[in-house]
Amino acid sequence: GGSVNALATESYVNSKVSSGGSARVISTGRSGLNWYRVWSDGFKEQGYYLSSVSCNYWPTVYLLKPMSTTTYTLLANYSNSDDNDFNELFFPGRSTTAFTIGFKHAYRNVNAYGVYIYVAGY
Protein backbone atom coordinates (compact mmCIF):
# COMPACT_ATOMS: atom_id res chain seq x y z
CA GLY A 1 0.00 0.00 0.00
CA GLY A 2 0.89 3.62 0.37
CA SER A 3 0.39 6.83 -1.46
CA VAL A 4 1.18 7.23 -5.16
CA ASN A 5 3.31 10.16 -4.08
CA ALA A 6 5.31 8.17 -1.50
CA LEU A 7 9.05 8.62 -1.80
CA ALA A 8 10.96 5.37 -2.06
CA THR A 9 14.38 5.71 -0.52
CA GLU A 10 17.48 4.75 -2.44
CA SER A 11 18.21 1.78 -0.15
CA TYR A 12 14.60 0.52 -0.41
CA VAL A 13 14.59 0.60 -4.22
CA ASN A 14 18.06 -0.94 -4.45
CA SER A 15 16.95 -3.75 -2.13
CA LYS A 16 14.09 -4.54 -4.54
CA VAL A 17 16.30 -4.64 -7.66
CA SER A 18 17.57 -8.13 -8.41
CA SER A 19 21.30 -8.68 -8.07
CA GLY A 20 21.47 -9.16 -11.84
CA GLY A 21 20.00 -5.72 -12.56
CA SER A 22 22.35 -3.13 -13.95
CA ALA A 23 20.59 0.11 -12.99
CA ARG A 24 20.55 1.44 -9.43
CA VAL A 25 19.02 4.50 -7.83
CA ILE A 26 21.79 7.06 -7.40
CA SER A 27 19.83 10.07 -6.18
CA THR A 28 16.50 10.77 -4.48
CA GLY A 29 14.92 13.88 -3.10
CA ARG A 30 11.74 15.70 -2.30
CA SER A 31 10.29 19.15 -1.95
CA GLY A 32 7.07 19.10 0.04
CA LEU A 33 4.85 16.44 -1.57
CA ASN A 34 6.91 16.39 -4.79
CA TRP A 35 9.71 13.85 -5.22
CA TYR A 36 12.27 12.44 -7.67
CA ARG A 37 14.46 9.38 -8.27
CA VAL A 38 17.46 9.29 -10.61
CA TRP A 39 18.76 5.94 -11.85
CA SER A 40 22.38 5.15 -12.77
CA ASP A 41 21.43 4.70 -16.45
CA GLY A 42 20.03 8.25 -16.55
CA PHE A 43 16.35 7.31 -16.22
CA LYS A 44 14.37 9.70 -14.01
CA GLU A 45 11.09 9.34 -12.14
CA GLN A 46 9.28 12.26 -10.56
CA GLY A 47 5.99 12.72 -8.74
CA TYR A 48 4.02 15.91 -8.20
CA TYR A 49 0.87 16.94 -6.37
CA LEU A 50 -1.18 19.99 -7.35
CA SER A 51 -3.82 21.15 -4.91
CA SER A 52 -6.04 22.62 -7.65
CA VAL A 53 -6.37 22.68 -11.43
CA SER A 54 -9.39 24.27 -13.09
CA CYS A 55 -10.70 25.17 -16.53
CA ASN A 56 -9.44 28.73 -16.07
CA TYR A 57 -6.03 27.97 -14.55
CA TRP A 58 -3.45 25.82 -16.32
CA PRO A 59 -0.33 25.80 -14.14
CA THR A 60 3.24 25.28 -15.28
CA VAL A 61 5.11 22.75 -13.18
CA TYR A 62 8.89 23.10 -13.03
CA LEU A 63 10.68 19.76 -12.85
CA LEU A 64 12.78 19.04 -9.77
CA LYS A 65 15.26 17.29 -12.09
CA PRO A 66 15.41 18.45 -15.73
CA MET A 67 14.90 15.76 -18.35
CA SER A 68 17.30 15.13 -21.27
CA THR A 69 14.54 15.07 -23.90
CA THR A 70 10.93 16.20 -24.23
CA THR A 71 9.66 12.67 -24.98
CA TYR A 72 9.19 11.74 -21.32
CA THR A 73 5.98 10.14 -20.06
CA LEU A 74 3.42 12.29 -18.22
CA LEU A 75 0.51 10.65 -16.38
CA ALA A 76 -2.08 12.47 -14.28
CA ASN A 77 -5.11 11.62 -12.21
CA TYR A 78 -7.29 13.69 -9.93
CA SER A 79 -8.47 12.32 -6.62
CA ASN A 80 -11.52 14.54 -6.29
CA SER A 81 -13.67 16.74 -8.52
CA ASP A 82 -16.95 18.60 -8.21
CA ASP A 83 -18.17 16.77 -11.33
CA ASN A 84 -16.64 13.42 -12.34
CA ASP A 85 -18.29 13.31 -15.78
CA PHE A 86 -16.47 14.49 -18.90
CA ASN A 87 -13.34 15.68 -17.14
CA GLU A 88 -10.07 15.59 -19.02
CA LEU A 89 -6.55 16.29 -17.78
CA PHE A 90 -4.02 17.01 -20.53
CA PHE A 91 -0.56 18.46 -21.10
CA PRO A 92 -0.62 21.31 -23.66
CA GLY A 93 3.08 22.11 -23.33
CA ARG A 94 6.35 20.61 -22.19
CA SER A 95 10.07 21.28 -22.24
CA THR A 96 13.05 19.58 -20.61
CA THR A 97 12.58 21.75 -17.50
CA ALA A 98 8.79 22.18 -17.16
CA PHE A 99 5.33 21.14 -18.36
CA THR A 100 1.85 22.68 -18.36
CA ILE A 101 -1.23 20.78 -17.26
CA GLY A 102 -4.76 21.65 -18.38
CA PHE A 103 -8.25 20.57 -17.45
CA LYS A 104 -11.38 20.38 -19.63
CA HIS A 105 -15.06 19.76 -19.05
CA ALA A 106 -17.49 19.14 -21.89
CA TYR A 107 -20.23 21.49 -20.68
CA ARG A 108 -19.04 24.02 -18.11
CA ASN A 109 -16.21 25.27 -15.92
CA VAL A 110 -15.51 23.00 -12.96
CA ASN A 111 -12.61 22.47 -10.60
CA ALA A 112 -10.42 19.43 -10.01
CA TYR A 113 -8.59 18.98 -6.74
CA GLY A 114 -5.74 16.77 -5.67
CA VAL A 115 -4.07 16.16 -9.03
CA TYR A 116 -1.29 13.57 -8.92
CA ILE A 117 1.31 13.63 -11.71
CA TYR A 118 3.94 11.01 -12.56
CA VAL A 119 6.87 11.87 -14.86
CA ALA A 120 9.26 9.25 -16.24
CA GLY A 121 11.96 9.18 -18.90
CA TYR A 122 15.44 10.39 -19.79
Disulfide bonds with the S-S distance in Angstrom:
none
